[in-house]
Amino acid sequence: MNRSTWLIARAIWVAFAIVFLVFFGLELVFRVLDEAKLPHTNYTADEIALVSIFGMPRRLYLDLPLMVLVAVAAGLGGLTQSSELTILRAAGLSIRRIFLKVAFVLSPILVGSIIVTQFGMPEAERFSQALKDANVSGGVKDSVWTRESGRYVFIEGAPDGSVRLWKQIEMADSRDAIERLIASSKVRFAADQVTLSDARLLAFESNQIHQQTNNLSQATKLTERQVRWLVQNPDALSLSELWDAASYLSAEGLNARAHSQLFWQRLLLPVTLIALALLASATAFGSMRSLGMSTRVFLAVLLGLVFKYAMDMASPAVFLAGGHPSLAIILPLLIPLLLTPRLLR
């Protein structure tokens, strides 16, 4: 690392550390207050603290684009204020090379954003949700209705993939009447088969209903791993689990929009961070007489908020237009790419 890269890295990482601590403190306070206001049955102060702390990785991950934006704007703005950025340009560094150095300095964050979505953050979020569900009345339950191999199935599962309750509705060939209802609390998966022990079967005929209890084995595409991500909030899933969930739901003809869009949002986050870093870098160039450092940082944050709101609006717009979920992330990237050349003029 040469002198110029070290100078830019020190400015950006010091600014990022300060911004990170500010965001961490504010998010932790807001999370604790939100949890304390929930209707609870057996929620202690220690449990509130654990739920809040283990829920922080996902919240900070969502704030990462804004943190990078502010850190780059403040870091390079500080170099501009002290004339160090001007000296670097006078020494022969072009704006393009400075941009490349900024991207190189941010490379640990770019790589880390992908690693964290696969390892660490999903486990922390699952622990936070499980502890919250166990103590808060009205919490999110690990259950879902889905369609599996032509059957309508209600699954109440656990984060480890085990199934506490399996309810199944089988329709007649005409699809206008229920043929059988099956319910079991003893479920076991093995080799593309699901075994329902002590299952209650209700068979509907034209003029009567038959009830019996029996052991039932049937083919299934579900596994314990799929049950784990199927019954949980998409936010608690890793990158690979989101892809598997979207593929399975699409294959069954179900709505996979939430899982697919979250997958592309996390996968393309490094690209988003680079675009926002370039946008923030563009605000640092120019004379300090025209715009002060605080004004430059405010301008960068304002443009970042415009980008965020554009991304929020792009999601339903792409959904209504029937476009690929990745377009909800790619199209808003045109904003920083178009604004950066104008800011450099």
Secondary structure, DSSP 8 states (H G I E B T S, - for coil): --HHHHHHHHHHHHHHHHHHHHHHHHHHHHHHHHHHTS-BSS--HHHHHHHHHHTHHHHHHHHHHHHHHHHHHHHHHHHHHTTHHHHHHHTT--HHHHHHHHHHHTHHHHHHHHHHHHTTHHHHHHHHHHHHHHHBTT---SEEEEEETTEEEEEEE-TTS-EEEEEEEEE-TTSSSEEEEEEESEEEEETTEEEEEEEEEEEE-SS-EEEEEEEEEEE-S--HHHHHHHSS-GGGS-HHHHHHHHHHHHHTT---HHHHHHHHHHHTHHHHHHHHHHHHHHTT-S-TTTS-HHHHHHHHHHHHHHHHHHHHHHHHHHHHHT--TTHHHHGGGHHHHHHHHHHT-
